[in-house]
């Protein structure tokens, strides 16, 4: 074999190895979740009811409306005020849901497992599971690119970061993407929407439907499959660890690495 053919072959073997490893890791998590007995609890566990189900359906409608009703040809350049407004709106949505659950006498700490595992273990687990998810995400992205003949349009926020010429705007995008978005999206999609779906339809349906909604809310068809895989990994990590802090860590790391790749394109393959 010629030298110029060794590296591609080696790269293919390494990629296949990491893909098999990723499937094994998340497949074993799914098996553990299915066979794991319920944890004993000193106090009765409060379950979501019809008010939470109604709110979850309302949120799903709000999230899907832009994807179904707004023509994607009618786009505009995102400005700093749009980023700030969107961050404030999503934070307000999180606070509203949290306040609603508190009025319904839910213990948010117990519901999200915020004190279930320590900080160091949360960070390490999130890092390991995020890197384990990357081969699955990249495979979904590769298959999507093969199906789309023309060059796909980037997400608006990605396009904005790539073309941004000011440090202020990039700092704002990084702040929103690495701190606000993981906290808000994981609380809404994993803790609340997945929790409601799990209550009425079981873990499997809950993981799939919440991940589909998570992908659809980004309103970007070329990223739908990778985001669905990403959301599925987040949901499995949340269910397996019992702590919402794990998928929050994974989400923050994913966004940080994505922005790093955009900021330093010479260090990463396209």
N, C-alpha and C positions, 0 to 999 in steps of 0.2 A: 504493500500500500504506500502511495506517495505521501510525503510529509504534509502536503496541503489538504489531504483527506483524513488525516489522523485526528486533527483537532475537531472538525465537525462530528466525526464518529464518536469521539470521546465526550463531546458536549451532549450528544444525543443520549448516550449511556447514562451520564450523570443526571440529566434531566429526567430520564425514565426512572432512575433510582429514587430521586426525591419525590416524584409523583407517586410512586408506589408507597413510599414511606408516609406521605401525606394521607393517602387513602387508608393506610393501615391505622394511623393515629386516630383520625376522625371516625373511621369505622369501628375501632375498638371503643371509642367514647360512646358511640350510639349503642353498641352492645351493652356496655356497662350501665347506661341510662335505662335501657329496657329491662335489665335483670336486677337492678338495684332495688332493694326493699325500701319502703318508706321509712324515713328517719323518725325515731320516737320523739315526741314533743310533750313538754310538761303542760303547756297551755294549749287549748284548742286552736287549730289553725283556721283563721278567717279566710273564707273563699270569696272570689268575685261573684257578684250577682247580676241581676238584670240591669241595674243602673250603670254598672261598669260596661256591660255588653252594649248598651245603647250609646254610651260615650265612645266606645271603641269603633262602633259603626259610623258614628258621626265624624270621627277623626279620619277614618278610611275614606269617606266621601270627600272630605276637605283635601286630603292628600292626592286623591286620584283625579279630582276635578281639573287641575291644570294640565295633567297629561292627556285627558280626554277632550277637553274643551278648547284649549289654546292652540292655535296653529303654530307649529314650530318655525315656520318661515318668518313669523312676526317676532323677531328677536331685537333686543336693544343692548347697547353696551352698558354693562354693570358699572355703577359708580360706587364710591365709598359710602355714600348715604344709603345705597341699596343694601350693602353688606351690613351696615350698622342696624338698619331697620329690620332686616331679616333676622339678625342675631337677637334683637330685642323681642321680636314677635315670637320666636321659638322659645326663648327663655320665659316669656310670659305664658306660653302654652304649657311648658313644663311646670311652672309654679301653679297654674290653674289646675292641672291634673293632680299634682301633689296635694294641693289644698282640698280638692274634691275627695281624694282618698283619705285624708286626715279627718274630714267631716264625716266620712263613712266609717271612722274608727279603725282604719288600717294602720298597722305599725310599719312605716316605710323602711326602717332599718332592718327589720326582720324580713320584710317582703323582698328587699333587694339584696339581702345577705351581706350588708356593708361591713359587718364586724365578724363575718364567718371565718375569713382567713386574714393573715397579717399582711402588712404593706409589702415587705420584701417578697413573700411568696406570690402575692398578686402580680407584682411587676414581672418577676421571672416567668410565671405561668403565662401571662399575657404575651411576653416577648416570644417564648417558645411556640405557643399556639399560633401566633401571627405568622411567624416564619414557616410553620408547618402548613399554613393555609395557602401560602403564596403559589406553590405548584398547581393547586386546584384553580386558583383565580387566573393564573397565566394560561392554563389550558382552556378555560372558558373564554378568555380574551382571544386566544389564538384561533379557536373555532369560530368566534364571531367575526374576526377579521377575514377568515376564509370565505364566509358566507356573504360578506359585504364587498361588492365589486369595487365601488369607488372609495376614495379616502373619506372616512367618517369625520363629521364635525365634532370638535372637542366639546366637553361640557363648558358652559359659560364661565364658571369659576376657574376652571383649568386654563381656558383661553385668556382670561383676565390676568391670572398670575404669570403666564408665559409672556404676555405682552406688556406687563406693567413696567413703567419706567421710573416709578417713585418708590423709595424705601418705605414711606409711610403706608402706602397701599399694600405692599407685600407683608409688612408687619401686621397690618389689620387682617389680611387673609389668613396668615399663619395663626394668629390668635383665635380667630373664629374656627378654623379647621381643626386645630389641635386641642383646643380646650372646650369651646362652646358646643360644637357639633357632636363630638363623641358623648358628652354628658347628656345633651338633650335627646339625641336620636336613640341612644341605648335605653334611656329611661322610658321613652315613648314606645319604641318598637319592641324592645325585649321585655322590660319589666311589665309594661301595661298591656300592649296589644297582644304580645305573645302569651302573657299570663291569662288574658281573657279567652283567647283561642284554646289554650291548653285546658282551661277549666271546662269548656263545653265540647271540644272536639278531640282532645288528646294531644300528646306531645308532637307526633308526626305532622298532623295537619297544622298545628300551631307554628312549628318551625317553618314549614313550606309557605304557608299563607303570609306570615309576618315577613318572611324574607322576600316574597314576591312584592309585597307592599313597599318594603324598604327599597327595593330596586326601582319600582315604578315612580316613587316620589322624587327621584332625581331627574326625571323627565329627560332621559338621554338614552335612546334605543341602543346605540353601539355598546354602551356600558351595562345594559340590563343584565345579561348573563353573568359577567364577572361580579356585579354588585349583588346578584341573587346568591351566588356562591359565597361571597363575603358575608352577607347577612346570615346565611345558613351556618357558617363557621362561628359567627358571633353567638347565634342562638344555641348551638351545641355546646360551646364553651360556657355559656351562662348556665345552661341546664346541668352540665357536668360538674362545674365548680360550685354552683349554688350562690355565686356572688356576682352581682352586676358589675363590680369593679374590674373583673377580668375582661369582659368584652369592651368595656370603656377603655382599658389600657390598650387592647388590640386595635381598637378604632383610632385612638390617638396616634399610635405608632404607624398604622397604615397611612393616615393622612400626612404625618410628618415625613415619612419616606417618599410619598408621592410628590410632595412639594420640594423635597430635596432633589429628586430626580429631575424636576422641572427647572429648578434653579441652577443645577449643574449637569446639563444634558451631555457634556463631553465625558462624564464619568459613567453614564448608563447607556445601554443600547436602546434604540428607539422602540 
